[in-house]
Each structure stands twice: as structure tokens, then as C-alpha cells.
Amino acid sequence: MNKFRASVLLPFLLSSVALCASPELPGHFAYQGGKEITEGHMRLTPLGGNKQRIDIWMTSPASAAPIREYAVEMTKKLHVVIVTTDFKTFLHIHPVLGADGHFRIDQQFPAPDKYYLYADGEPNDGDHQVFRFDFSIGAGAPSKQRDLMPTGREVNVGPYTVDLSKAKLTAGGMDMIQVQILKGDDPARDLHPYLGVPAHAVFLNSADLSYVHVHPTPMSGMNMNMMGMSPSAMRSMTAEMPDSANSPPEMMLHVSVREPGTYKLWLQFRGGDQLYIAPFVLTAN
């Protein structure tokens, strides 16, 4: 290629690359009761169909450099929860942290739709940070009403029945909710930990989309001692369980929501070798 053609084509090629680059999506701090001490960033790159490359990073407010150190919590450095805006689809995935401070994963989305993505981690071993990102997969994805039909205290999923001791939360207080998982008419005996704990429970406030992520503990004397503790203190007291261990069918969920309203709860647990998600709708007064 001669110098003239290169001088003409290079600006054109550079402008084409710039036009094809995916825009950066801003993060909205979403950890209920938390303090925002970092900034969240995300970029999506289409890979064909409904598949996207997800790229997430956090920065300190005074710096553009990605943070490179994250605490390991429940076996992962970043938990990513993705839900459709109608609250009907729930995904829990774990991008890999690169040496450059970016978490990346190639994700196949189930369908064209509008989504919320929550990036949940502890950068620099500091305060818990959760950022929400809003985006659409596919052109013209319609807005849908949120699925907030009351579920009561019992939900069937696969061969299991998940029963909660109550469906009401206390805004500004601490609730202890007993969780029982049955298989048929008997307590399930084929349960195993998922990411080090008996189950994962993600709550979203349907009004402001704030986020709470807690983990049930086995029924034991420790449950009463945990009353009044902060969520981070509870997490530090919860010993991680190996995947091969047996999880109890009865467990205690300690949850503190600060705001009244209607909450969607996804309770994720492992029965046999399969993951199950039991969706509940709870109210907080």
C-alpha cells in the first residue's frame, strides 16, 4: 500500500472501529444500606444472536484505572445477577478477573429482552459494592409488567417444595425466616452446597431496584447469636462448605431490608447435581 492510500484509508478505518465500539454503560449503585466508594462500569460486545461479551470493572472515584484486587466471597471474586425487567428470568454467573482489572465472560442470553445486571463484589477488600446496569438484548425489546403475583410461603420447583416460615418482612429490622426444602412429603436428603453455602437468596425491591444478597445458614444455635449483626459480619461467620457435603433441608435465612415495599426473592439451591431457583414475592412493612 502506498503512502497516499494509507493516509486516506487509516482515518477511515479508525473511525469505523470507533463506530463499532460498544458504548460504556454507567453503573447505578444498588446495594441497599451500603455506601458507594467506587464507580461501576460495563461494556457489552455482541457476539452474534443473543450472545454478548460482558466486560465489568470498578474504579476509585478519583482514578480511571480499574481496581485489580477483590476479596473472594462464597468462592468467587464477583457475583453477577441478571434478571429481565419483568422479574421472570434469573441468572447467576461469575465472570473471570483478568490481570487488567476487568471481569469478562461470554454470556448467551435466553431471549431478546430488557435486562438488569447486578455486579456484586468487594474491591480492595473494602465495603461491599453492588452496581446495576440497564440494557436491552435485541432491537425493539418490549417493556413488560413485573411479575409480582403473590406466591405465599410455598413454591414448587422441580421435584422439590420450598417452604418459608413467613412471607412478610420487617422494614428496618432483622427477620429470621425458616426455610424447609421437601422432596415429596419428606425433608429433602439429596441437597448439596452451592458456592460454599446451603443456598443463595437475592432480594430486589420492585420500586427502587435496590439489591440484597444473603445466604441461609444451617439450623443451629449460631442463629440466635447472629441476631443484630450486620450482613457483612454474618458472611464472615459463615464457613464455606465443600460441594460434596450434604446440605440440611432445614435452614435459617437472616435478612434485613431497610425499605418497605414489594420484594422479589430468588432462592437458589442445589438438589442432586442440578441448580434450582424458587421465586417468591414478599412484602415489607
Sequence and secondary structure as in RCSB ss.txt:
>XXXX:A:sequence
MNKFRASVLLPFLLSSVALCASPELPGHFAYQGGKEITEGHMRLTPLGGNKQRIDIWMTSPASAAPIREYAVEMT
KKLHVVIVTTDFKTFLHIHPVLGADGHFRIDQQFPAPDKYYLYADGEPNDGDHQVFRFDFSIGAGAPSKQRDLMP
TGREVNVGPYTVDLSKAKLTAGGMDMIQVQILKGDDPARDLHPYLGVPAHAVFLNSADLSYVHVHPTPMSGMNMN
MMGMSPSAMRSMTAEMPDSANSPPEMMLHVSVREPGTYKLWLQFRGGDQLYIAPFVLTAN
>XXXX:A:secstr
  HHHHHHHHHHHHHHHHHHS  EEE EE BTT    SEEEEEEEEEETTEEEEEEEEE TT  SB   B  BTT
BSEEEEEEETTS  EEEE  EE TTS EEEEEE SSSEEEEEEEEE BTT S EEEEEEEEESTT          
 TTEEEETTEEEEES SEE TTS EEEEEEEEETTEE S EE BTTBS EEEEEETTT  EEEE  EESSTHHHH
TTT  HHHHHHHS    TTS   SEEEEEE   S EEEEEEEEEEETTEEEEEEEEEEE 
